[in-house]
Amino acid sequence: MTGKKSLPARLPMAAHSLLPHRPPMLFVDQLLERSGNRARALAKMPAEGICVDDGLVFPEFFIEVVAQAMAMANGYDALCAGSGVNDGMLVGIDSFSFYHTASPGTRLQIDIEKTFEFGPVKIIHGEVFDGEVLLAAGDIKVWEDLG
């Protein structure tokens, strides 16, 4: 027992306060909402960086923003519980579809929902939007070190 009280933290919160990721691997900007098995985050479509080649964004960017949105939700939960952030990683992609792309600098909304959990493994359904336009959606597996 840590003796720390469990308190809700105010949202939105910046990604750097909830994740161990730092540039160039930090792709999300902030956690907007967290409730039950769901969360909502923001990111920005990159114009350059490790996910961009010759002006084109790699599809893996969309997969990673879903994973990082879940990691932010986990970081937020840990913060509210008064504990430290756990290590975790993307361990699988069950399915992912890419429908559209967006211009560099576009604000992206990432909606996630945990649909399955077995010990340290979770399946997350994620959707990435540019306004009302669905850009990508799919299911990933993540692992979290439960310490």
HUCORBEL-V918690 format. One record per run of one state. SS is the DSSP state (alpha for helix, beta for strand, coil for the rest). FROM is the first residue (numbers start at 1). TO is the last residue. Records with the same first field share a line. If there is no record, write none. Layout:
SS = FROM-TO ; FROM-TO
This chain:
coil = 1-12 ; 18-27 ; 36-37 ; 45-51 ; 54-55 ; 58-59 ; 82-87 ; 99-106 ; 119-120 ; 131-132 ; 145-147
beta = 13-14 ; 28-35 ; 38-44 ; 52-53 ; 56-57 ; 88-98 ; 107-118 ; 121-130 ; 133-144
alpha = 15-17 ; 60-81
